[in-house]
Amino acid sequence: MKKLTLTTAFTLLAAPAFAQGDASCGEVSITEMNWASASVVTNVANFILEQGYGCDVSIVPSDTVPAVTSVAENNEPDIVTELWTNATGNVYERLKEEGRIRELGAVLDPGGVDAWWIPAYLAEEHPELTTIEGVLENPELVGGRFHNCPEGWGCRVFNDNLLPVFGVEEAGIEVFNHGSGETLATSIASAYENEEPWFGYYWAPTAVIGRYDMVQVDMGEYDQEAHEAAQNPDATDVGRTSFPPAPVKTAVTNEFAESHPELVEFLSQMTFPTDVMNSVLSWMDDNSASGEEGAVYFLTNYQDIWGDWLNESAQENLQQVLQQ
């Protein structure tokens, strides 16, 4: 297909769906979760559904729990995307067991990333710091500080449980609890600006990890039992564990899946590499861009990724639109 330009992509996002007569898929509703990467995903899906498959798409602002609750109570919206399934409680699993919702492909590959990190320049100079054992043996090389999440965040519970198990403070590393996500992000930016040591928690996909080359510290093997225990703020017996990738999925109602098999095929293929999403979010942050503008950036620069999601008919429809 012809390479998209920014102007072309913006024009197509604003254009009405490509007319396909009897091939039109009809009305489709899709969530737009209230964070940046989810907005990108929804706007990319909206473009492809409208221009490739002739759908009449309505975007439903939502969040993880309200979206799953709406499916449970109203059997809508049709598509729930960028669904962090580990944050849905038992409702999502129950809906799957009852056959009311169908899980499709992963939106992010390998998924959401939680980790303890150091800057790449520090890892290059001191490769021993890429393991937690190396960090604990050389606290001065990481600045003698662990940058922790703010109070009230889920990662704060994890870290508060895991830090003592690894003996971080015993090794001479101060645990610094940030008061906000902004100061946590700023601490990484400041360290990079001055090429200073930094050691702490962060997650992806985010603009911060997209902008700054950070290296995950190897925390050893993942232990599911220890990981589950670490989620409890009152836990007393937590073992060592690393963070697993968080599953981030697209799901559709069973009714939608049965009536739109061609869209299920597309949505099952719609996977964004996490590192690519990091880059998109970094561009958005640098340019104060909206989710729609982030979608344009992705569509313009990563056609080699999203082109493979489409069936032959959708590719032909988009080809006709791009040639107009």
C-alpha positions as a Markdown table, in Angstrom:
| # | Residue | x | y | z |
|---|---|---|---|---|
| 1 | Met | 0.0 | 0.0 | 0.0 |
| 2 | Lys | 1.1 | 3.6 | -0.6 |
| 3 | Lys | 3.1 | 5.1 | 2.2 |
| 4 | Leu | 1.0 | 7.3 | 4.4 |
| 5 | Thr | 1.9 | 10.9 | 5.0 |
| 6 | Leu | 0.9 | 12.8 | 8.1 |
| 7 | Thr | -1.5 | 14.9 | 6.0 |
| 8 | Thr | -3.0 | 11.9 | 4.3 |
| 9 | Ala | -3.5 | 10.1 | 7.7 |
| 10 | Phe | -5.1 | 13.1 | 9.3 |
| 11 | Thr | -7.5 | 13.5 | 6.4 |
| 12 | Leu | -8.4 | 9.8 | 6.5 |
| 13 | Leu | -9.0 | 9.8 | 10.2 |
| 14 | Ala | -11.5 | 12.7 | 9.8 |
| 15 | Ala | -13.1 | 11.2 | 6.7 |
| 16 | Pro | -16.4 | 9.2 | 6.6 |
| 17 | Ala | -16.1 | 5.4 | 6.3 |
| 18 | Phe | -15.2 | 4.2 | 2.9 |
| 19 | Ala | -18.5 | 3.1 | 1.2 |
| 20 | Gln | -18.5 | -0.7 | 0.6 |
| 21 | Gly | -22.2 | -1.3 | -0.1 |
| 22 | Asp | -23.3 | -4.8 | 1.1 |
| 23 | Ala | -19.8 | -5.4 | 2.5 |
| 24 | Ser | -20.3 | -2.8 | 5.2 |
| 25 | Cys | -20.0 | -4.3 | 8.7 |
| 26 | Gly | -22.7 | -2.0 | 10.3 |
| 27 | Glu | -22.5 | -0.3 | 13.6 |
| 28 | Val | -19.7 | -1.2 | 16.0 |
| 29 | Ser | -18.9 | 0.2 | 19.5 |
| 30 | Ile | -15.4 | 0.2 | 20.9 |
| 31 | Thr | -13.9 | 1.4 | 24.2 |
| 32 | Glu | -11.4 | 4.2 | 24.6 |
| 33 | Met | -9.8 | 3.8 | 28.0 |
| 34 | Asn | -8.6 | 6.9 | 29.8 |
| 35 | Trp | -4.8 | 6.6 | 29.2 |
| 36 | Ala | -2.6 | 7.5 | 26.3 |
| 37 | Ser | -1.7 | 4.1 | 24.9 |
| 38 | Ala | -5.3 | 3.0 | 24.9 |
| 39 | Ser | -6.4 | 6.1 | 23.1 |
| 40 | Val | -3.8 | 5.3 | 20.4 |
| 41 | Val | -5.0 | 1.8 | 20.1 |
| 42 | Thr | -8.7 | 2.8 | 19.8 |
| 43 | Asn | -8.0 | 5.5 | 17.2 |
| 44 | Val | -5.9 | 3.1 | 15.1 |
| 45 | Ala | -8.6 | 0.5 | 15.3 |
| 46 | Asn | -11.3 | 3.1 | 14.4 |
| 47 | Phe | -9.4 | 4.1 | 11.3 |
| 48 | Ile | -9.0 | 0.5 | 10.1 |
| 49 | Leu | -12.5 | -0.6 | 11.0 |
| 50 | Glu | -14.0 | 2.4 | 9.1 |
| 51 | Gln | -11.7 | 2.6 | 6.1 |
| 52 | Gly | -10.8 | -1.1 | 5.7 |
| 53 | Tyr | -14.0 | -2.8 | 6.8 |
| 54 | Gly | -16.7 | -0.1 | 6.2 |
| 55 | Cys | -17.9 | 0.0 | 9.8 |
| 56 | Asp | -19.8 | 2.8 | 11.5 |
| 57 | Val | -17.8 | 3.1 | 14.7 |
| 58 | Ser | -18.9 | 4.7 | 17.9 |
| 59 | Ile | -16.2 | 5.3 | 20.5 |
| 60 | Val | -17.2 | 4.8 | 24.2 |
| 61 | Pro | -15.0 | 6.6 | 26.8 |
| 62 | Ser | -14.4 | 4.1 | 29.6 |
| 63 | Asp | -12.0 | 2.5 | 32.1 |
| 64 | Thr | -11.1 | -1.1 | 32.9 |
| 65 | Val | -13.7 | -2.0 | 35.6 |
| 66 | Pro | -16.6 | 0.1 | 34.1 |
| 67 | Ala | -16.0 | -1.5 | 30.7 |
| 68 | Val | -16.1 | -5.0 | 32.0 |
| 69 | Thr | -19.1 | -4.2 | 34.2 |
| 70 | Ser | -21.0 | -2.7 | 31.1 |
| 71 | Val | -20.4 | -5.9 | 29.2 |
| 72 | Ala | -21.6 | -8.0 | 32.2 |
| 73 | Glu | -24.8 | -5.9 | 32.6 |
| 74 | Asn | -25.6 | -4.6 | 29.1 |
| 75 | Asn | -23.6 | -6.9 | 26.7 |
| 76 | Glu | -21.9 | -3.8 | 25.3 |
| 77 | Pro | -19.7 | -2.2 | 24.0 |
| 78 | Asp | -18.9 | -4.7 | 21.3 |
| 79 | Ile | -15.1 | -4.3 | 21.6 |
| 80 | Val | -13.1 | -3.8 | 24.8 |
| 81 | Thr | -9.5 | -3.1 | 23.9 |
| 82 | Glu | -6.3 | -2.5 | 25.9 |
| 83 | Leu | -7.9 | -4.5 | 28.7 |
| 84 | Trp | -5.5 | -5.2 | 31.5 |
| 85 | Thr | -7.0 | -8.4 | 32.6 |
| 86 | Asn | -5.1 | -8.6 | 35.9 |
| 87 | Ala | -7.0 | -5.5 | 37.0 |
| 88 | Thr | -10.5 | -6.8 | 36.4 |
| 89 | Gly | -11.0 | -8.9 | 39.5 |
| 90 | Asn | -13.2 | -12.0 | 39.0 |
| 91 | Val | -15.8 | -10.4 | 36.7 |
| 92 | Tyr | -13.8 | -10.9 | 33.5 |
| 93 | Glu | -13.0 | -14.5 | 34.2 |
| 94 | Arg | -16.6 | -15.2 | 35.0 |
| 95 | Leu | -17.8 | -13.6 | 31.7 |
| 96 | Lys | -15.3 | -15.8 | 29.8 |
| 97 | Glu | -16.5 | -18.9 | 31.6 |
| 98 | Glu | -20.1 | -18.1 | 30.9 |
| 99 | Gly | -19.3 | -17.6 | 27.2 |
| 100 | Arg | -20.4 | -13.9 | 27.2 |
| 101 | Ile | -17.1 | -12.5 | 26.3 |
| 102 | Arg | -14.4 | -13.8 | 24.0 |
| 103 | Glu | -10.7 | -13.0 | 24.5 |
| 104 | Leu | -8.8 | -12.3 | 21.3 |
| 105 | Gly | -5.2 | -11.4 | 20.8 |
| 106 | Ala | -2.7 | -9.5 | 22.9 |
| 107 | Val | -2.8 | -5.7 | 22.3 |
| 108 | Leu | 0.7 | -5.4 | 23.6 |
| 109 | Asp | 3.6 | -7.8 | 23.1 |
| 110 | Pro | 5.0 | -9.0 | 25.4 |
| 111 | Gly | 2.4 | -7.1 | 27.5 |
| 112 | Gly | 2.6 | -4.4 | 30.2 |
| 113 | Val | 6.0 | -4.3 | 31.8 |
| 114 | Asp | 6.7 | -3.7 | 35.5 |
| 115 | Ala | 10.4 | -3.8 | 36.4 |
| 116 | Trp | 13.2 | -2.4 | 38.5 |
| 117 | Trp | 15.5 | -0.4 | 36.1 |
| 118 | Ile | 18.8 | 1.3 | 35.7 |
| 119 | Pro | 19.9 | 3.6 | 32.9 |
| 120 | Ala | 21.6 | 2.0 | 29.9 |
| 121 | Tyr | 24.7 | 4.1 | 30.3 |
| 122 | Leu | 25.1 | 2.7 | 33.8 |
| 123 | Ala | 24.6 | -0.8 | 32.6 |
| 124 | Glu | 27.2 | -0.3 | 29.9 |
| 125 | Glu | 29.8 | 1.0 | 32.4 |
| 126 | His | 29.0 | -1.5 | 35.1 |
| 127 | Pro | 27.3 | -4.6 | 33.6 |
| 128 | Glu | 27.3 | -6.3 | 37.0 |
| 129 | Leu | 24.4 | -3.9 | 37.9 |
| 130 | Thr | 22.1 | -5.7 | 35.4 |
| 131 | Thr | 21.3 | -8.3 | 38.1 |
| 132 | Ile | 19.8 | -7.6 | 41.6 |
| 133 | Glu | 22.7 | -9.4 | 43.2 |
| 134 | Gly | 25.1 | -7.0 | 41.5 |
| 135 | Val | 23.1 | -4.0 | 42.6 |
| 136 | Leu | 23.0 | -5.2 | 46.2 |
| 137 | Glu | 26.8 | -5.8 | 46.2 |
| 138 | Asn | 27.5 | -2.3 | 44.8 |
| 139 | Pro | 25.0 | 0.1 | 46.3 |
| 140 | Glu | 27.2 | 3.1 | 45.7 |
| 141 | Leu | 27.1 | 2.5 | 42.0 |
| 142 | Val | 23.4 | 3.0 | 41.8 |
| 143 | Gly | 23.5 | 6.1 | 43.9 |
| 144 | Gly | 22.5 | 4.4 | 47.1 |
| 145 | Arg | 18.8 | 5.0 | 46.5 |
| 146 | Phe | 15.8 | 3.1 | 45.2 |
| 147 | His | 13.1 | 5.2 | 43.6 |
| 148 | Asn | 9.7 | 3.9 | 44.8 |
| 149 | Cys | 6.1 | 4.5 | 43.7 |
| 150 | Pro | 3.8 | 7.0 | 45.4 |
| 151 | Glu | 1.5 | 6.0 | 48.2 |
| 152 | Gly | -1.7 | 4.5 | 47.0 |
| 153 | Trp | -0.3 | 2.9 | 43.8 |
| 154 | Gly | -0.5 | -0.8 | 43.3 |
| 155 | Cys | 3.2 | -0.9 | 42.5 |
| 156 | Arg | 3.9 | 0.6 | 45.9 |
| 157 | Val | 2.4 | -2.4 | 47.6 |
| 158 | Phe | 4.5 | -4.8 | 45.4 |
| 159 | Asn | 7.7 | -2.9 | 46.1 |
| 160 | Asp | 7.1 | -2.4 | 49.8 |
| 161 | Asn | 6.7 | -6.2 | 50.0 |
| 162 | Leu | 9.6 | -7.2 | 47.7 |
| 163 | Leu | 12.2 | -4.7 | 48.9 |
| 164 | Pro | 12.7 | -6.3 | 52.3 |
| 165 | Val | 12.7 | -9.8 | 50.8 |
| 166 | Phe | 15.7 | -8.8 | 48.6 |
| 167 | Gly | 17.4 | -7.0 | 51.5 |
| 168 | Val | 17.6 | -3.7 | 49.6 |
| 169 | Glu | 17.8 | -1.4 | 52.7 |
| 170 | Glu | 20.1 | -3.9 | 54.4 |
| 171 | Ala | 22.5 | -3.5 | 51.5 |
| 172 | Gly | 22.7 | 0.2 | 52.2 |
| 173 | Ile | 20.2 | 1.4 | 49.6 |
| 174 | Glu | 17.7 | 4.1 | 50.8 |
| 175 | Val | 14.1 | 3.6 | 49.7 |
| 176 | Phe | 12.9 | 7.0 | 48.5 |
| 177 | Asn | 9.1 | 7.1 | 48.2 |
| 178 | His | 8.0 | 9.6 | 45.6 |
| 179 | Gly | 5.0 | 11.8 | 46.2 |
| 180 | Ser | 3.7 | 11.7 | 42.7 |
| 181 | Gly | 4.2 | 10.0 | 39.3 |
| 182 | Glu | 5.5 | 13.3 | 38.0 |
| 183 | Thr | 8.5 | 13.4 | 40.4 |
| 184 | Leu | 9.2 | 9.7 | 39.8 |
| 185 | Ala | 9.4 | 10.5 | 36.0 |
| 186 | Thr | 11.4 | 13.6 | 36.6 |
| 187 | Ser | 14.0 | 11.7 | 38.6 |
| 188 | Ile | 14.8 | 9.6 | 35.6 |
| 189 | Ala | 15.0 | 12.6 | 33.3 |
| 190 | Ser | 17.3 | 14.4 | 35.7 |
| 191 | Ala | 19.5 | 11.4 | 36.1 |
| 192 | Tyr | 19.8 | 11.1 | 32.3 |
| 193 | Glu | 20.5 | 14.8 | 31.8 |
| 194 | Asn | 23.5 | 14.5 | 34.1 |
| 195 | Glu | 24.4 | 10.9 | 33.4 |
| 196 | Glu | 24.0 | 10.1 | 37.1 |
| 197 | Pro | 23.1 | 6.8 | 38.7 |
| 198 | Trp | 19.4 | 5.8 | 39.0 |
| 199 | Phe | 17.8 | 2.7 | 40.4 |
| 200 | Gly | 14.1 | 2.2 | 40.9 |
| 201 | Tyr | 10.7 | 1.1 | 39.6 |
| 202 | Tyr | 8.9 | 2.1 | 36.4 |
| 203 | Trp | 6.5 | 0.6 | 33.9 |
| 204 | Ala | 5.8 | 0.4 | 30.2 |
| 205 | Pro | 4.4 | 1.3 | 27.8 |
| 206 | Thr | 5.1 | 4.9 | 28.9 |
| 207 | Ala | 6.6 | 8.0 | 27.3 |
| 208 | Val | 9.4 | 7.8 | 29.9 |
| 209 | Ile | 10.6 | 4.4 | 28.8 |
| 210 | Gly | 10.2 | 5.4 | 25.2 |
| 211 | Arg | 12.4 | 8.4 | 25.6 |
| 212 | Tyr | 15.1 | 7.1 | 27.9 |
| 213 | Asp | 17.1 | 4.0 | 27.3 |
| 214 | Met | 16.6 | 2.0 | 30.5 |
| 215 | Val | 17.7 | -1.6 | 31.3 |
| 216 | Gln | 15.6 | -4.0 | 33.4 |
| 217 | Val | 17.4 | -5.4 | 36.4 |
| 218 | Asp | 17.3 | -9.2 | 36.4 |
| 219 | Met | 15.4 | -10.0 | 39.6 |
| 220 | Gly | 15.6 | -13.8 | 39.1 |
| 221 | Glu | 12.8 | -16.2 | 38.4 |
| 222 | Tyr | 9.1 | -15.4 | 38.5 |
| 223 | Asp | 7.3 | -17.1 | 41.3 |
| 224 | Gln | 3.5 | -17.0 | 40.9 |
| 225 | Glu | 2.8 | -17.7 | 44.6 |
| 226 | Ala | 5.2 | -15.0 | 45.8 |
| 227 | His | 3.8 | -12.6 | 43.2 |
| 228 | Glu | 0.3 | -13.1 | 44.3 |
| 229 | Ala | 1.3 | -12.7 | 48.0 |
| 230 | Ala | 3.1 | -9.5 | 47.2 |
| 231 | Gln | -0.2 | -7.9 | 46.1 |
| 232 | Asn | -1.5 | -8.0 | 49.7 |
| 233 | Pro | -0.5 | -4.9 | 51.7 |
| 234 | Asp | -0.7 | -7.0 | 54.8 |
| 235 | Ala | 1.4 | -9.8 | 53.6 |
| 236 | Thr | 3.9 | -11.3 | 56.0 |
| 237 | Asp | 5.4 | -14.2 | 54.1 |
| 238 | Val | 6.5 | -13.0 | 50.6 |
| 239 | Gly | 9.2 | -14.8 | 48.6 |
| 240 | Arg | 11.5 | -13.4 | 46.0 |
| 241 | Thr | 10.1 | -13.0 | 42.5 |
| 242 | Ser | 10.4 | -11.0 | 39.4 |
| 243 | Phe | 7.5 | -9.2 | 37.7 |
| 244 | Pro | 5.7 | -11.1 | 34.9 |
| 245 | Pro | 4.5 | -9.3 | 31.8 |
| 246 | Ala | 0.9 | -8.0 | 32.5 |
| 247 | Pro | -1.5 | -9.5 | 29.9 |
| 248 | Val | -3.2 | -6.8 | 27.9 |
| 249 | Lys | -5.9 | -8.1 | 25.6 |
| 250 | Thr | -8.7 | -7.2 | 23.2 |
| 251 | Ala | -12.0 | -8.8 | 24.1 |
| 252 | Val | -15.4 | -8.8 | 22.3 |
| 253 | Thr | -18.8 | -9.9 | 23.2 |
| 254 | Asn | -19.7 | -13.4 | 22.1 |
| 255 | Glu | -22.6 | -12.1 | 20.1 |
| 256 | Phe | -20.2 | -9.7 | 18.2 |
| 257 | Ala | -17.7 | -12.5 | 17.6 |
| 258 | Glu | -20.3 | -14.8 | 16.0 |
| 259 | Ser | -21.7 | -12.1 | 13.8 |
| 260 | His | -18.4 | -10.5 | 12.7 |
| 261 | Pro | -15.8 | -13.2 | 12.1 |
| 262 | Glu | -13.8 | -11.0 | 9.7 |
| 263 | Leu | -13.4 | -8.3 | 12.4 |
| 264 | Val | -12.5 | -10.9 | 15.0 |
| 265 | Glu | -9.7 | -12.0 | 12.7 |
| 266 | Phe | -8.4 | -8.5 | 12.4 |
| 267 | Leu | -8.7 | -7.7 | 16.1 |
| 268 | Ser | -6.9 | -10.9 | 17.0 |
| 269 | Gln | -4.0 | -9.7 | 14.8 |
| 270 | Met | -3.9 | -6.2 | 16.2 |
| 271 | Thr | -0.8 | -6.3 | 18.4 |
| 272 | Phe | 1.5 | -3.4 | 19.1 |
| 273 | Pro | 5.1 | -4.2 | 20.2 |
| 274 | Thr | 5.5 | -2.6 | 23.6 |
| 275 | Asp | 8.7 | -0.9 | 22.6 |
| 276 | Val | 6.9 | 0.6 | 19.6 |
| 277 | Met | 4.2 | 1.9 | 21.8 |
| 278 | Asn | 6.8 | 3.4 | 24.1 |
| 279 | Ser | 8.2 | 5.3 | 21.1 |
| 280 | Val | 4.7 | 6.5 | 20.1 |
| 281 | Leu | 4.0 | 7.7 | 23.6 |
| 282 | Ser | 7.4 | 9.5 | 23.7 |
| 283 | Trp | 6.6 | 11.3 | 20.5 |
| 284 | Met | 3.2 | 12.3 | 21.8 |
| 285 | Asp | 4.7 | 13.6 | 25.0 |
| 286 | Asp | 7.3 | 15.6 | 23.1 |
| 287 | Asn | 4.6 | 17.1 | 20.9 |
| 288 | Ser | 1.8 | 17.5 | 23.4 |
| 289 | Ala | -0.2 | 15.3 | 21.0 |
| 290 | Ser | -3.6 | 13.7 | 21.5 |
| 291 | Gly | -4.4 | 10.0 | 21.1 |
| 292 | Glu | -5.8 | 10.7 | 17.6 |
| 293 | Glu | -2.5 | 12.4 | 16.7 |
| 294 | Gly | -0.6 | 9.5 | 18.2 |
| 295 | Ala | -2.6 | 7.1 | 16.0 |
| 296 | Val | -1.7 | 9.2 | 12.9 |
| 297 | Tyr | 2.0 | 9.0 | 13.9 |
| 298 | Phe | 1.7 | 5.2 | 14.3 |
| 299 | Leu | -0.2 | 4.8 | 11.0 |
| 300 | Thr | 2.4 | 7.0 | 9.2 |
| 301 | Asn | 5.5 | 5.3 | 10.6 |
| 302 | Tyr | 4.6 | 1.7 | 11.2 |
| 303 | Gln | 2.6 | 0.6 | 8.2 |
| 304 | Asp | 4.9 | -2.5 | 8.1 |
| 305 | Ile | 3.3 | -3.6 | 11.4 |
| 306 | Trp | -0.4 | -2.7 | 10.9 |
| 307 | Gly | -0.5 | -3.8 | 7.2 |
| 308 | Asp | -0.1 | -7.4 | 8.3 |
| 309 | Trp | -3.2 | -7.2 | 10.5 |
| 310 | Leu | -5.6 | -6.9 | 7.5 |
| 311 | Asn | -7.2 | -9.4 | 5.3 |
| 312 | Glu | -6.9 | -9.0 | 1.5 |
| 313 | Ser | -10.3 | -7.3 | 1.2 |
| 314 | Ala | -9.5 | -4.7 | 3.8 |
| 315 | Gln | -6.1 | -4.1 | 2.2 |
| 316 | Glu | -7.8 | -3.5 | -1.2 |
| 317 | Asn | -10.3 | -1.1 | 0.4 |
| 318 | Leu | -7.6 | 0.9 | 2.1 |
| 319 | Gln | -5.6 | 0.9 | -1.2 |
| 320 | Gln | -8.5 | 2.6 | -2.9 |
| 321 | Val | -8.9 | 5.1 | -0.2 |
| 322 | Leu | -5.2 | 6.0 | -0.2 |
| 323 | Gln | -5.3 | 6.5 | -3.9 |
| 324 | Gln | -8.1 | 9.1 | -3.8 |
